[in-house]
């Protein structure tokens, strides 16, 4: 049957790609699932036809906004296919651009050269009035006006595909093969601005040396997208040459850099994988593994920065804008001090794992130190570190941008508006350096000679020939020429800048910096100027890559020297002949947000009462970071906020939305926010499980494309690379630890892997072969665990002196569990359920054997001490986690053993609780809660209520002893028990619980924050009122609603904006109760007041 949802999602992704940079990925299953009833040849046409529909529908004949490459038609030789495709689709434009009509059109908008392509009527108005704008103000304002990404309100309702077969029949577009075969009929559509820039670039074709070709190709891509977004559509990208893949990697890196500033480079990419032998996440032939690694790096990078889309999943709503910055006061102060003390070559390194907020901190620092006449450059490093051209390409780009800015700034200040108007004349337009818009040089060159028109074809051929071969393989004289060109460019900057200020260079992701860029910085740039470098680095990535570089140190001597100089992990054992003694550096080790910073972030994104936002902060922190965590990964927190604000989170559930739109705010219709947060986070956890599943398992589940997935996947990938021969053991250790739960014993994990490596069960043979594939030890040493802890920050020791570890992030446990699930489903294809059960039984046997070796085993209960009980409980919990997994696989077989383990675990915890209530209260209450939940799931409500009553009794005592710590949990557990009473038709008990306990507790809440007290108290009043109504006790309900209204009214009078929704809700609720109680005059008065308030707000 046709899967129109997938088809329309793909179409929506293409529409979105015109406004924000995306890598859209379609594997063979995606294409097949668009419509299983259609012939494969017809289905294969569909994705490209949709792309033409979105990008080319409004264009005139013979033009296109798509650069198309079908790699099936190319031979694998030393060519530069992306460059060839570009030039083939530009050949006619390169001739046409030389005519005088184009020149006149360009000169009409000559003023726009200085402002990034402003509309004539918009600029002209101000020029005619003689307003003397300061360049920074004009540049900043209009740049934001014209190139901001727009993704929130994209309307695709008029583009819905109703039938794929009908769409194909009605669409007039060409198939991919026909499209590529007729390049003269599919020339790229160019704006006037793009033609101007391309004209300049075309003059350089004939003179291009091999080392220039990479930079020129990058510039052409950026130039053609000016004022008109382009799509690069590639079929089977694994057959693409390395040069083209490197350009695309740099493009993604540059797009991310611009996206951080809410700008769109105007380019997006579609990859379609039609080759059955090469699919994402699948095993490929050995000769394709390098291409697989490059494409995997691109995918992870794109997903990491919210630029990856697939038909079966979506990027969450961007509620937290990249421009939003909170906290980091101490770190900013340290960076400021480093800058002020800069002497010679000074490097400030911001170190931290992905998602911590390194780039945001650096951008804020650069914003604070920025002065108009200070030279500021950026060096972007290509994801995957696969080309030596990318760093210098981005540096050259940055120099050109900065030269333009400083020259124009000088012109503005020296000549005022006269300089701006003079740009419209031919002579000055030739001399103007131009400006940058969407990342491309807009330098005018209007030498329109007939000779140039005749030379276009030969120049194109010359550039194509220059693209042949490996562009990384530069001769020393070419490198020297490249360095000289960069030096000359720097020399043009220096007279335009303030000589008392250092040159500032931002190096993003320093761990990926290539050797040529390092060599230029250390041997040329640092010797020429006072240089202040501020750089981000991922310590675990850097450690992995440094280890790889050392396998061939002669090719990477400058990269190694720089990474050693900034004290990358492992630098102590490195010796180098490269002098870096003139370099001084300091490192800021960045951690995630604490609760205060997270609360500040949430408060800037979501509107709500203080108590509501505090509750949301606490829940995000505990659910994502863990109850005892001091910091939360910034990316994980932001992504959770984004998901909570996304319609798709709620679309499959009947629960009321916690957060509503326009503006983003806590839903005022919710009476019990604590309960709503609890329900919403249950949905969020479920969505995380779907979204952190392996891609093949998550397809079709309406999951999210999470940045967290890319970060966690990358951790495992780098870990495997770092450990080399032990890489397989490292991954298996983490995956199988997820079955044991946290904390887990490294000894037990190793013995489980050893047992699986030696098992004689035939159904487990594929798993056995997988574990033994590296022909090394199947387990890890304590030294290996130390690296996973200290370098990769995946695990941390649970206690200092034993073999127990826990995960750094709660999401990591979910991710590992889902990756193991995929591994088992992939390997155990014969009698899958039976094979998994055999594996679990084997694991239980290993745990039991290890338990028998412990000192508490077979000892009389009266002789056991607290330490013995704790250790016994640890083993019971490990067994319980295995049994839970068995219950999930086959409930009928495992239910009895699983329930028994819950009871046994609870019994042990109860004993420890009696010995030391203060220490064990939380663990015991957690055991009671887990068992009660299991009873509920098994429709054993009376048994669940018995446990909930005991749980509430314990929590009440803890609350009375420390109300500040336990008030929230006490309230939630009372509400849970009240709900169970209601579901078990024990309405009087539910009312009594809410009436006697809930209100007294709410009144007793700490008075330091009256808003918190009022929210909790009125929530209790309203909940009790609802219970009275259900029990036909309307007068009692009205009494409570009247008290709630009086409190809310007082709060509304103090702060109308915050309390208006609650106050009008209270008015309407009480009015309805009055009506039902035949108190019509009172009801009318309240409804009139509510209506007048609502009208006033319009």
GUGUKOL-611272 format. One record per residue (C-alpha): x, y, z; residue in one letter. Coordinates in steps of 0.05 Angstrom, whole numbers, padded with zeros to 5 digits, always signed. Layout:
! GUGUKOL-611272
XYZA...
***
This chain:
! GUGUKOL-611272
+00000+00000+00000X+00024+00071-00013X+00056+00104+00048X+00034+00175+00033X+00057+00199+00101X+00129+00182+00083X+00121+00215+00015X+00092+00279+00044X+00145+00281+00099X+00199+00277+00045X+00165+00333+00007X+00160+00375+00070X+00234+00364+00082X+00250+00391+00013X+00208+00453+00026X+00244+00463+00092X+00311+00455+00057X+00299+00519+00019X+00300+00557+00084X+00351+00521+00126X+00410+00475+00107X+00393+00401+00107X+00423+00335+00088X+00363+00292+00067X+00378+00218+00066X+00336+00165+00030X+00356+00092+00034X+00328+00037-00010X+00275+00018+00041X+00250+00090+00044X+00244+00093-00031X+00210+00025-00034X+00162+00042+00022X+00135+00103-00014X+00090+00054-00051X+00102-00021-00049X+00054-00033-00106X+00093+00007-00158X+00147-00020-00203X+00218-00007-00176X+00237+00034-00237X+00176+00080-00226X+00190+00086-00151X+00263+00105-00165X+00239+00165-00206X+00195+00193-00151X+00246+00227-00104X+00278+00266-00160X+00211+00287-00190X+00189+00314-00122X+00255+00353-00117X+00242+00385-00185X+00171+00401-00164X+00194+00439-00102X+00257+00473-00130X+00239+00484-00204X+00164+00490-00209X+00163+00566-00218X+00224+00571-00264X+00224+00584-00338X+00244+00531-00387X+00316+00506-00390X+00335+00530-00320X+00339+00492-00255X+00358+00501-00182X+00384+00429-00177X+00455+00404-00186X+00445+00331-00203X+00496+00275-00201X+00480+00202-00216X+00542+00166-00192X+00520+00102-00227X+00539+00135-00293X+00610+00152-00272X+00673+00110-00276X+00715+00106-00214X+00776+00145-00236X+00814+00207-00215X+00761+00260-00230X+00724+00314-00194X+00652+00299-00209X+00618+00354-00170X+00661+00406-00204X+00646+00376-00273X+00571+00375-00259X+00574+00448-00237X+00612+00471-00299X+00567+00431-00346X+00505+00464-00316X+00538+00533-00318X+00571+00534-00387X+00516+00575-00421X+00510+00623-00363X+00585+00635-00364X+00578+00658-00436X+00514+00697-00425X+00542+00733-00365X+00591+00771-00410X+00538+00810-00446X+00524+00883-00435X+00451+00873-00415X+00473+00835-00353X+00524+00889-00338X+00471+00943-00340X+00426+00902-00295X+00483+00894-00246X+00499+00968-00247X+00427+00985-00232X+00436+00951-00165X+00508+00974-00156X+00492+01004-00088X+00474+00935-00063X+00547+00914-00070X+00561+00944-00002X+00501+00916+00035X+00491+00844+00014X+00440+00852-00042X+00390+00901-00013X+00327+00916-00052X+00336+00980-00092X+00274+01014-00066X+00293+00998+00006X+00363+01027+00000X+00348+01084-00046X+00299+01116+00002X+00352+01125+00055X+00407+01146+00007X+00364+01201-00023X+00351+01228+00046X+00426+01230+00059X+00424+01189+00122X+00495+01173+00143X+00492+01101+00165X+00548+01069+00204X+00569+01007+00166X+00563+00959+00224X+00490+00980+00235X+00472+00972+00162X+00508+00906+00154X+00481+00876+00218X+00409+00898+00206X+00402+00879+00133X+00440+00815+00140X+00391+00792+00192X+00332+00817+00150X+00350+00779+00088X+00386+00716+00107X+00355+00693+00172X+00332+00621+00169X+00256+00613+00169X+00232+00544+00190X+00174+00552+00239X+00116+00573+00194X+00129+00535+00129X+00062+00518+00098X+00061+00454+00057X-00015+00444+00061X-00023+00459-00013X+00031+00409-00032X+00000+00345-00005X+00013+00284-00048X-00051+00243-00054X-00025+00189-00100X+00047+00173-00117X+00030+00141-00184X-00014+00201-00201X+00040+00249-00180X+00090+00216-00227X+00041+00216-00285X+00022+00289-00275X+00092+00316-00263X+00128+00343-00325X+00198+00336-00296X+00252+00291-00323X+00280+00228-00294X+00349+00235-00263X+00382+00203-00323X+00346+00247-00374X+00360+00309-00332X+00435+00296-00330X+00438+00275-00403X+00411+00342-00426X+00453+00393-00388X+00440+00446-00441X+00366+00443-00424X+00380+00445-00349X+00426+00504-00338X+00428+00531-00267X+00382+00589-00252X+00423+00648-00226X+00404+00713-00194X+00436+00778-00217X+00480+00777-00156X+00501+00705-00169X+00519+00722-00241X+00562+00779-00217X+00601+00735-00170X+00607+00678-00220X+00635+00727-00271X+00692+00743-00224X+00705+00670-00209X+00704+00649-00282X+00764+00694-00297X+00805+00652-00250X+00790+00585-00283X+00847+00587-00334X+00899+00607-00283X+00877+00556-00230X+00932+00513-00203X+00913+00446-00173X+00914+00473-00102X+00865+00529-00122X+00813+00483-00153X+00785+00461-00086X+00775+00533-00062X+00745+00554-00129X+00695+00497-00128X+00674+00516-00058X+00665+00589-00080X+00625+00570-00141X+00576+00530-00098X+00567+00589-00052X+00561+00638-00109X+00506+00602-00147X+00461+00600-00086X+00459+00675-00077X+00387+00698-00073X+00364+00631-00100X+00370+00566-00059X+00401+00506-00093X+00395+00431-00082X+00452+00382-00094X+00419+00316-00111X+00465+00255-00112X+00446+00184-00127X+00490+00132-00093X+00540+00180-00061X+00587+00123-00042X+00609+00123-00115X+00627+00196-00112X+00701+00216-00115X+00737+00237-00051X+00747+00309-00075X+00672+00318-00083X+00657+00286-00016X+00708+00331+00017X+00675+00393-00014X+00607+00369+00012X+00636+00358+00081X+00663+00429+00082X+00597+00455+00057X+00561+00421+00115X+00612+00450+00164X+00604+00520+00134X+00528+00513+00134X+00530+00495+00208X+00574+00555+00222X+00525+00601+00187X+00465+00566+00219X+00493+00583+00288X+00483+00655+00268X+00412+00639+00242X+00435+00645+00170X+00425+00598+00110X+00480+00588+00058X+00426+00571+00007X+00449+00499-00005X+00421+00432+00016X+00438+00361-00004X+00397+00298-00020X+00430+00230-00018X+00392+00171-00048X+00419+00101-00036X+00392+00056-00091X+00450+00008-00090X+00429-00053-00049X+00503-00069-00034X+00513-00002+00000X+00461+00021+00050X+00469+00065+00112X+00488+00026+00175X+00500-00039+00135X+00563-00080+00124X+00598-00061+00058X+00655-00089+00018X+00725-00074+00043X+00741-00027-00015X+00681+00016+00004X+00695+00022+00078X+00732+00088+00071X+00673+00118+00033X+00627+00090+00086X+00668+00124+00141X+00665+00192+00104X+00590+00187+00093X+00579+00164+00165X+00618+00224+00189X+00575+00270+00147X+00511+00238+00173X+00532+00243+00245X+00555+00315+00237X+00490+00335+00203X+00448+00300+00256X+00490+00329+00311X+00474+00400+00288X+00400+00387+00270X+00412+00386+00195X+00393+00313+00180X+00324+00294+00156X+00294+00228+00135X+00223+00213+00111X+00209+00170+00173X+00232+00220+00225X+00236+00294+00238X+00281+00345+00272X+00245+00369+00334X+00216+00440+00337X+00271+00491+00350X+00244+00523+00413X+00313+00541+00441X+00345+00587+00389X+00419+00580+00377X+00428+00654+00392X+00401+00645+00463X+00457+00647+00514X+00453+00638+00590X+00503+00630+00646X+00578+00618+00637X+00597+00682+00673X+00661+00654+00703X+00683+00623+00637X+00672+00688+00599X+00712+00726+00651X+00770+00676+00643X+00769+00683+00567X+00767+00759+00573X+00829+00756+00618X+00865+00711+00568X+00851+00761+00512X+00873+00821+00552X+00939+00786+00571X+00952+00763+00499X+01026+00765+00481X+01054+00734+00418X+01015+00670+00402X+00962+00659+00456X+00912+00602+00451X+00848+00597+00493X+00820+00526+00488X+00747+00512+00507X+00745+00438+00519X+00683+00395+00528X+00643+00338+00500X+00591+00349+00445X+00531+00388+00465X+00562+00423+00525X+00559+00492+00493X+00631+00505+00471X+00616+00542+00407X+00561+00584+00439X+00611+00605+00494X+00664+00623+00443X+00616+00663+00400X+00594+00702+00461X+00666+00715+00479X+00682+00739+00409X+00621+00784+00411X+00646+00815+00476X+00717+00828+00452X+00699+00850+00382X+00720+00919+00360X+00704+00948+00292X+00777+00953+00269X+00800+00887+00298X+00816+00831+00248X+00775+00769+00264X+00782+00706+00223X+00750+00637+00226X+00780+00570+00208X+00729+00515+00199X+00752+00442+00200X+00720+00390+00157X+00681+00336+00193X+00719+00271+00189X+00787+00303+00175X+00792+00274+00105X+00823+00330+00064X+00882+00377+00074X+00847+00431+00033X+00788+00448+00077X+00821+00488+00133X+00859+00535+00086X+00798+00541+00041X+00756+00566+00099X+00813+00611+00123X+00819+00642+00054X+00744+00653+00054X+00747+00687+00121X+00804+00733+00100X+00765+00756+00039X+00704+00769+00082X+00744+00809+00132X+00781+00848+00079X+00715+00869+00050X+00686+00889+00117X+00747+00931+00137X+00752+00964+00069X+00679+00983+00068X+00683+01006+00140X+00741+01051+00122X+00702+01078+00063X+00641+01092+00105X+00680+01129+00157X+00725+01167+00110X+00674+01186+00057X+00606+01175+00086X+00546+01165+00040X+00586+01191-00020X+00627+01127-00018X+00564+01084-00019X+00534+01123-00078X+00599+01120-00116X+00595+01045-00119X+00542+01052-00172X+00593+01080-00222X+00634+01034-00266X+00703+01055-00243X+00690+01049-00169X+00651+00985-00177X+00713+00954-00209X+00756+00976-00151X+00707+00957-00095X+00726+00894-00060X+00653+00878-00051X+00617+00847+00007X+00597+00779+00030X+00526+00753+00028X+00509+00682+00047X+00584+00669+00048X+00605+00687-00023X+00648+00745-00049X+00608+00795-00088X+00666+00828-00123X+00646+00864-00187X+00689+00854-00248X+00661+00885-00312X+00717+00877-00362X+00669+00856-00417X+00713+00839-00477X+00695+00796-00536X+00758+00757-00524X+00734+00735-00455X+00669+00710-00484X+00707+00667-00534X+00753+00640-00480X+00698+00614-00434X+00697+00543-00461X+00772+00536-00460X+00775+00563-00389X+00723+00513-00366X+00762+00456-00397X+00825+00481-00363X+00791+00481-00296X+00762+00411-00307X+00832+00386-00323X+00856+00420-00259X+00805+00380-00220X+00835+00314-00243X+00872+00274-00190X+00879+00277-00115X+00876+00349-00093X+00907+00331-00026X+00972+00311-00060X+01003+00380-00064X+01074+00392-00086X+01117+00434-00040X+01121+00492-00089X+01045+00493-00093X+01039+00494-00018X+01090+00551-00015X+01050+00590-00066X+00986+00578-00027X+01020+00603+00037X+01047+00664+00000X+00977+00681-00025X+00950+00677+00045X+01006+00722+00070X+00991+00773+00016X+00918+00773+00036X+00936+00783+00109X+00981+00841+00088X+00922+00876+00056X+00884+00870+00121X+00936+00899+00167X+00934+00972+00144X+00858+00971+00151X+00860+00948+00223X+00881+00976+00290X+00954+00956+00299X+00947+00956+00375X+00897+00898+00372X+00916+00825+00361X+00891+00787+00302X+00836+00740+00328X+00829+00671+00298X+00771+00625+00317X+00786+00551+00304X+00723+00508+00311X+00733+00435+00328X+00809+00439+00333X+00814+00363+00337X+00799+00360+00262X+00850+00412+00240X+00891+00390+00180X+00967+00391+00176X+00971+00447+00123X+00929+00494+00164X+00971+00479+00226X+01035+00491+00188X+01012+00558+00161X+00990+00582+00230X+01054+00560+00266X+01105+00579+00213X+01074+00640+00179X+01015+00672+00212X+01042+00669+00284X+01108+00699+00261X+01074+00756+00224X+01025+00784+00275X+01006+00784+00348X+00957+00726+00346X+00901+00707+00393X+00870+00640+00378X+00806+00617+00412X+00789+00545+00397X+00738+00491+00414X+00759+00419+00423X+00726+00353+00441X+00777+00319+00487X+00756+00247+00471X+00756+00260+00396X+00823+00294+00401X+00853+00236+00440X+00828+00187+00387X+00851+00228+00328X+00919+00242+00359X+00929+00168+00367X+00912+00159+00293X+00958+00215+00271X+01016+00182+00307X+01010+00122+00262X+01041+00165+00207X+01074+00224+00243X+01114+00249+00182X+01049+00268+00147X+01019+00302+00208X+01077+00334+00244X+01046+00403+00252X+00978+00377+00273X+01012+00332+00325X+01054+00391+00349X+00993+00436+00359X+00953+00382+00394X+01012+00368+00439X+01022+00442+00454X+00950+00449+00479X+00960+00386+00521X+00912+00338+00487X+00903+00274+00526X+00963+00230+00511X+01010+00288+00495X+01059+00269+00550X+01088+00211+00510X+01098+00251+00446X+01163+00282+00423X+01165+00331+00365X+01217+00373+00329X+01167+00428+00314X+01180+00489+00358X+01118+00512+00395X+01155+00545+00454X+01128+00613+00433X+01057+00589+00444X+01021+00600+00511X+00955+00568+00524X+00901+00558+00576X+00843+00509+00576X+00772+00517+00602X+00741+00450+00616X+00667+00461+00604X+00614+00421+00640X+00539+00421+00629X+00487+00467+00660X+00471+00465+00733X+00399+00472+00756X+00404+00548+00761X+00428+00556+00690X+00377+00506+00663X+00321+00543+00700X+00345+00609+00670X+00344+00578+00600X+00274+00549+00609X+00248+00615+00636X+00272+00651+00573X+00238+00601+00527X+00174+00582+00563X+00126+00627+00599X+00096+00603+00665X+00094+00612+00739X+00157+00605+00779X+00133+00541+00813X+00114+00509+00746X+00181+00525+00713X+00218+00501+00775X+00181+00435+00772X+00197+00429+00697X+00270+00444+00711X+00275+00392+00766X+00241+00338+00724X+00285+00350+00662X+00346+00348+00707X+00328+00283+00743X+00301+00247+00681X+00358+00264+00634X+00419+00273+00680X+00399+00229+00739X+00375+00244+00810X+00445+00255+00840X+00476+00292+00781X+00505+00361+00791X+00504+00381+00717X+00464+00363+00656X+00490+00357+00585X+00468+00423+00553X+00449+00391+00486X+00407+00337+00519X+00371+00389+00560X+00358+00434+00501X+00333+00376+00458X+00286+00354+00513X+00257+00425+00516X+00250+00425+00440X+00213+00358+00442X+00167+00382+00498X+00148+00441+00454X+00136+00400+00391X+00066+00381+00368X+00090+00312+00346X+00104+00292+00418X+00030+00297+00434X+00000+00276+00368X-00005+00201+00385X-00031+00211+00456X-00095+00237+00486X-00060+00273+00542X-00068+00348+00547X-00009+00387+00520X+00038+00410+00575X+00066+00467+00533X+00025+00506+00482X+00046+00555+00427X+00044+00629+00411X+00078+00643+00457X+00107+00580+00485X+00077+00573+00555X+00053+00524+00607X-00018+00504+00588X-00065+00545+00633X-00120+00493+00626X-00080+00444+00667X-00101+00445+00740X-00048+00397+00766X+00018+00415+00733X+00058+00364+00773X+00015+00307+00748X+00016+00335+00677X+00092+00339+00679X+00095+00267+00703X+00048+00243+00647X+00085+00283+00594X+00152+00257+00614X+00126+00185+00609X+00110+00203+00537X+00177+00237+00528X+00214+00175+00554X+00176+00132+00505X+00193+00179+00448X+00266+00178+00469X+00265+00102+00466X+00237+00105+00395X+00285+00160+00373X+00347+00129+00405X+00332+00062+00373X+00377+00042+00316X+00355+00077+00252X+00328+00013+00220X+00284-00002+00281X+00261+00070+00290X+00237+00076+00218X+00161+00083+00215X+00153+00100+00289X+00144+00176+00279X+00208+00185+00317X+00252+00247+00321X+00319+00258+00288X+00357+00273+00352X+00423+00308+00358X+00433+00264+00420X+00432+00202+00376X+00489+00228+00334X+00530+00248+00395X+00522+00180+00428X+00534+00141+00364X+00597+00182+00353X+00621+00166+00424X+00618+00091+00409X+00651+00100+00341X+00710+00139+00369X+00717+00092+00428X+00723+00033+00381X+00776+00069+00340X+00815+00089+00403X+00818+00018+00431X+00839-00013+00365X+00842-00088+00375X+00801-00081+00439X+00749-00037+00404X+00699-00094+00395X+00707-00113+00469X+00695-00041+00490X+00630-00036+00450X+00605-00104+00474X+00621-00086+00545X+00579-00023+00542X+00521-00056+00504X+00515-00116+00551X+00524-00073+00613X+00457-00041+00594X+00422-00107+00610X+00450-00108+00680X+00427-00037+00697X+00464+00017+00734X+00506+00010+00773X+00536-00052+00741X+00596-00095+00758X+00652-00096+00707X+00671-00166+00732X+00601-00192+00716X+00601-00160+00647X+00668-00192+00630X+00645-00260+00654X+00580-00254+00614X+00620-00239+00551X+00668-00297+00566X+00609-00344+00575X+00577-00322+00510X+00644-00330+00475X+00647-00403+00497X+00573-00423+00494X+00554-00486+00458X+00482-00466+00446X+00472-00470+00370X+00422-00413+00369X+00474-00367+00400X+00529-00384+00349X+00522-00317+00311X+00529-00278+00376X+00588-00321+00396X+00622-00307+00330X+00609-00232+00338X+00641-00230+00407X+00702-00270+00384X+00713-00232+00318X+00772-00190+00342X+00810-00252+00366X+00830-00213+00428X+00807-00212+00499X+00731-00205+00501X+00731-00163+00564X+00765-00099+00587X+00818-00084+00640X+00812-00032+00695X+00857+00013+00652X+00807+00009+00595X+00751+00029+00642X+00792+00088+00667X+00798+00114+00595X+00723+00105+00584X+00712+00144+00649X+00764+00199+00645X+00773+00211+00570X+00706+00193+00539X+00661+00211+00599X+00614+00153+00584X+00619+00119+00651X+00638+00140+00721X+00657+00099+00782X+00598+00085+00828X+00643+00078+00888X+00718+00091+00891X+00745+00023+00909X+00705-00031+00874X+00686-00054+00804X+00619-00018+00798X+00604+00036+00747X+00545+00079+00726X+00528+00118+00664X+00543+00192+00659X+00475+00206+00628X+00408+00172+00634X+00398+00177+00558X+00461+00135+00549X+00429+00076+00583X+00369+00080+00536X+00414+00087+00475X+00458+00027+00494X+00397-00015+00508X+00367+00001+00440X+00433-00010+00404X+00440-00079+00437X+00368-00094+00417X+00386-00080+00344X+00450-00121+00348X+00412-00182+00376X+00357-00176+00324X+00410-00172+00269X+00450-00232+00294X+00397-00278+00323X+00353-00288+00263X+00336-00361+00276X+00283-00372+00330X+00298-00302+00355X+00256-00303+00419X+00283-00371+00440X+00355-00349+00426X+00346-00286+00467X+00317-00326+00525X+00377-00373+00523X+00423-00313+00526X+00386-00285+00586X+00387-00352+00622X+00462-00355+00610X+00470-00286+00640X+00429-00305+00701X+00473-00365+00712X+00535-00320+00709X+00505-00273+00761X+00485-00331+00806X+00554-00362+00803X+00586-00295+00819X+00536-00285+00877X+00558-00352+00907X+00629-00325+00912X+00608-00268+00957X+00618-00268+01033X+00544-00261+01049X+00524-00323+01011X+00496-00379+01055X+00508-00338+01119X+00451-00337+01170X+00407-00276+01162X+00419-00254+01234X+00494-00250+01221X+00488-00204+01160X+00509-00132+01168X+00489-00071+01127X+00546-00080+01078X+00524-00152+01066X+00452-00130+01054X+00475-00076+01005X+00516-00125+00965X+00460-00177+00966X+00412-00124+00940X+00461-00106+00884X+00459-00178+00858X+00383-00182+00865X+00376-00118+00824X+00421-00146+00769X+00379-00209+00767X+00316-00168+00767X+00339-00128+00707X+00352-00192+00667X+00284-00219+00688X+00250-00154+00667X+00281-00161+00598X+00256-00232+00595X+00187-00208+00615X+00188-00158+00558X+00207-00213+00509X+00159-00267+00533X+00113-00245+00589X+00079-00314+00597X+00145-00349+00611X+00178-00296+00654X+00122-00262+00693X+00124-00305+00755X+00199-00302+00764X+00200-00227+00750X+00145-00212+00802X+00180-00256+00853X+00245-00218+00842X+00210-00152+00854X+00183-00178+00920X+00250-00206+00941X+00285-00141+00924X+00233-00102+00963X+00242-00147+01023X+00317-00136+01024X+00308-00060+01017X+00256-00061+01073X+00307-00094+01119X+00358-00041+01103X+00307+00013+01112X+00290-00012+01182X+00364-00012+01201X+00376+00058+01174X+00313+00095+01152X+00348+00159+01134X+00396+00126+01085X+00349+00074+01055X+00282+00109+01054X+00288+00131+00982X+00311+00063+00957X+00257+00027+00995X+00203+00075+00972X+00228+00065+00900X+00221-00011+00908X+00151-00003+00935X+00133+00043+00877X+00162-00006+00825X+00124-00065+00852X+00060-00024+00858X+00068-00004+00785X+00077-00077+00765X+00013-00096+00803X-00024-00040+00767X+00001-00063+00699X-00023-00133+00716X-00092-00107+00737X-00079-00123+00810X-00103-00056+00837X-00118-00077+00909X-00047-00103+00918X-00020-00039+00887X-00061+00003+00935X-00033-00035+00995X+00038-00018+00973X+00020+00055+00956X-00010+00064+01026X+00055+00040+01057X+00094+00084+01009X+00053+00145+01029X+00062+00131+01103X+00139+00129+01094X+00139+00192+01052X+00095+00229+01101X+00145+00217+01157X+00202+00241+01113X+00161+00302+01092X+00146+00320+01164X+00221+00316+01180X+00243+00356+01119X+00186+00390+01082X+00231+00428+01033X+00261+00364+01005X+00201+00318+01007X+00140+00363+00994X+00137+00351+00919X+00144+00275+00924X+00094+00272+00981X+00043+00310+00940X+00054+00266+00878X+00048+00201+00918X-00015+00225+00952X-00045+00242+00884X-00025+00174+00857X-00058+00138+00915X-00120+00181+00908X-00124+00163+00834X-00117+00089+00851X-00174+00096+00902X-00218+00128+00848X-00201+00074+00797X-00219+00021+00850X-00286+00056+00865X-00262+00078+00934X-00288+00149+00925X-00294+00167+00999X-00222+00147+01012X-00199+00189+00953X-00238+00249+00979X-00214+00240+01050X-00142+00236+01026X-00147+00299+00985X-00189+00337+01034X-00152+00323+01099X-00081+00313+01077X-00071+00351+01012X-00097+00418+01036X-00061+00416+01102X+00004+00399+01067X-00005+00454+01016X-00017+00505+01072X+00046+00481+01107X+00092+00491+01047X+00151+00537+01060X+00130+00610+01061X+00194+00638+01031X+00161+00634+00963X+00086+00653+00967X+00076+00638+00893X+00098+00566+00902X+00051+00559+00962X-00008+00590+00925X+00001+00545+00864X+00005+00482+00905X-00053+00502+00951X-00101+00523+00896X-00084+00460+00857X-00102+00419+00918X-00167+00457+00927X-00187+00446+00854X-00170+00372+00855X-00211+00361+00918X-00269+00400+00887X-00268+00354+00826X-00272+00293+00872X-00331+00322+00910X-00367+00335+00845X-00357+00264+00822X-00385+00241+00889X-00446+00286+00880X-00425+00332+00937X-00433+00398+00900X-00439+00445+00960X-00372+00420+00987X-00341+00429+00919X-00367+00501+00914X-00337+00518+00982X-00268+00496+00958X-00275+00531+00890X-00295+00596+00925X-00232+00594+00968X-00190+00578+00906X-00221+00638+00869X-00207+00686+00926X-00133+00667+00927X-00126+00670+00852X-00161+00738+00849X-00112+00768+00898X-00054+00741+00857X-00086+00767+00792X-00093+00837+00821X-00018+00836+00840X+00006+00809+00772X-00048+00806+00718X-00003+00780+00662X+00020+00719+00700X-00046+00700+00733X-00099+00720+00682X-00107+00649+00654X-00114+00618+00723X-00162+00672+00746X-00209+00666+00686X-00207+00590+00692X-00227+00595+00766X-00283+00644+00748X-00311+00596+00696X-00304+00534+00740X-00342+00566+00797X-00394+00595+00750X-00408+00525+00723X-00416+00498+00794X-00464+00554+00812X-00506+00538+00751X-00509+00464+00769X-00529+00485+00840X-00584+00531+00813X-00547+00594+00836X-00557+00630+00769X-00546+00703+00790X-00478+00686+00820X-00460+00646+00757X-00478+00704+00711X-00436+00754+00751X-00375+00710+00746X-00384+00696+00671X-00391+00771+00657X-00327+00786+00695X-00290+00731+00657X-00316+00757+00590X-00295+00829+00605X-00224+00806+00622X-00220+00765+00558X-00243+00824+00516X-00193+00870+00548X-00137+00824+00528X-00155+00824+00454X
***
